[in-house]
Amino acid sequence: MSNEELQAWVEEISIHSFHIPFKHRATFNRRLSTTGGRYFMKSHNIEINPHQLEIHGKEEVERIIKHELCHYHLHLAGRGYKHRDADFKKLLQAVGGSRFCKAIVKSDGKKRKPEPYRYVLRCVECGTEYKRKRKMDPARYRCGRCSGHLRLLMLD
């Protein structure tokens, strides 16, 4: 599907489900990896993840488009457009949009794994361990359980 076909599809969904025209740009963005789509508040454009279309089909992408259009129409109307707002939740349920997109599975059949922990801070006094992805200075922190000194251990 091309960007022009996506644009026409988003305009059609906007009229059919929201009864309000979509007057900005909708495009595919292949760089999106963990999200189904996104809405830009400054430009009011929408980007859709094409991998969702390839893997999960048109029905799932339509729900993602409805989700992004909820952000779009509520933001332009000056109402609650964020995920936590009641206006957003109510409109999303009314039009049948998805709250979360389906996970994209890699070609080897595995889901994308989060970065493993590289560092462990261990309390010298009680032995409590704190796992961290980023390196940090143990001299600046104390144990949350006993206020003991921390020692940095690397897992690499």
C-alpha positions in Angstrom: 0.0 0.0 0.0 1.3 3.4 -0.9 1.2 6.6 1.1 -1.5 8.0 -1.2 -3.7 5.0 -0.6 -3.1 5.3 3.2 -4.0 9.0 3.0 -7.3 8.1 1.3 -8.0 5.3 3.7 -7.4 7.6 6.8 -9.7 10.3 5.2 -12.4 7.6 4.6 -12.2 6.3 8.2 -12.3 9.8 9.6 -15.5 10.6 7.7 -17.1 7.3 8.4 -16.3 6.9 12.1 -15.8 10.4 13.3 -18.0 12.4 10.8 -15.2 15.0 10.6 -12.7 15.3 7.7 -9.0 14.6 8.2 -7.2 17.6 6.6 -3.5 16.7 7.2 -1.0 14.1 6.0 -1.0 10.4 6.9 2.2 8.5 5.9 3.9 5.2 6.6 7.1 5.2 8.6 9.3 2.1 8.4 11.5 3.3 11.3 8.7 2.7 13.8 9.4 -0.5 15.7 7.5 -0.7 18.9 4.5 1.4 18.2 1.6 1.1 15.7 1.5 4.7 14.9 1.9 8.2 16.2 0.2 11.6 16.0 2.2 14.9 15.8 0.6 17.7 17.8 2.5 20.5 16.0 1.9 19.4 12.4 -1.2 17.3 13.1 0.2 14.6 10.8 -0.1 10.9 11.5 2.5 8.2 10.9 1.6 4.5 10.7 3.9 1.5 11.1 3.8 -0.5 7.8 5.0 -3.6 9.6 1.6 -3.8 11.4 -0.1 -4.0 8.0 2.3 -6.7 6.7 2.1 -8.9 9.8 -1.4 -8.3 11.3 -3.4 -7.1 8.3 -5.9 -4.3 7.5 -8.2 -4.8 10.4 -5.5 -4.2 13.0 -4.2 -1.2 11.1 -7.7 0.3 10.9 -7.9 0.1 14.7 -4.5 1.8 14.9 -5.7 4.5 12.6 -8.8 5.1 14.7 -6.6 5.4 17.8 -4.5 8.0 16.1 -7.6 9.8 14.8 -8.9 10.0 18.3 -5.7 11.9 19.3 -6.1 14.1 16.2 -9.8 15.1 16.5 -9.7 15.5 20.3 -6.6 17.7 20.2 -8.0 19.9 17.5 -11.3 20.2 19.5 -9.4 21.3 22.6 -10.5 18.2 24.6 -8.6 15.5 26.5 -6.5 13.8 23.8 -4.0 11.9 26.0 -4.2 8.2 26.8 -5.2 8.9 30.4 -8.1 11.3 29.6 -11.7 10.2 29.9 -12.6 11.9 26.6 -10.0 9.8 24.8 -11.0 6.5 26.4 -14.7 7.2 25.7 -14.2 8.1 22.0 -11.8 5.3 21.4 -14.3 2.8 22.7 -17.1 4.4 20.7 -15.3 4.1 17.4 -13.7 0.7 18.0 -10.0 1.7 18.1 -7.4 -0.4 19.8 -5.9 0.7 23.1 -2.6 -1.1 22.4 -1.2 -2.4 19.1 -0.2 -6.1 18.7 3.4 -7.0 19.1 5.6 -7.3 16.1 7.4 -10.6 15.9 10.8 -10.8 14.2 11.4 -13.1 11.3 12.9 -15.8 13.5 9.6 -15.9 15.4 10.8 -14.2 18.6 9.5 -11.0 20.1 11.9 -8.1 20.5 13.8 -8.5 23.8 14.5 -5.6 26.1 18.1 -4.8 26.8 19.5 -7.0 29.6 20.8 -5.6 32.8 24.5 -4.9 32.6 25.2 -3.7 36.2 24.3 -4.8 39.7 24.7 -2.7 42.8 25.0 -4.9 45.9 24.7 -3.6 49.5 27.7 -4.4 51.6 25.6 -4.6 54.8 22.5 -6.6 53.9 23.3 -8.0 50.4 20.3 -6.5 48.6 20.9 -6.3 44.8 19.8 -3.5 42.5 19.9 -4.2 38.8 20.6 -1.4 36.4 21.0 -1.0 32.6 23.1 2.1 33.0 26.3 2.5 35.0 26.0 4.7 38.1 28.3 5.9 40.8 27.7 3.8 44.0 29.3 6.4 46.2 26.4 8.8 45.6 23.7 6.3 46.7 22.9 4.1 49.7 20.8 1.0 50.2 17.1 1.6 50.4 16.6 -1.1 52.9 19.4 -0.6 55.5 21.3 2.6 54.3 24.4 0.6 53.8 27.2 1.3 51.3 26.7 -0.1 47.7 29.3 -1.9 45.6 29.1 -2.0 41.8 29.3 -5.4 40.0 29.4 -5.7 36.2 27.6 -8.5 34.5 29.4 -8.2 31.1 
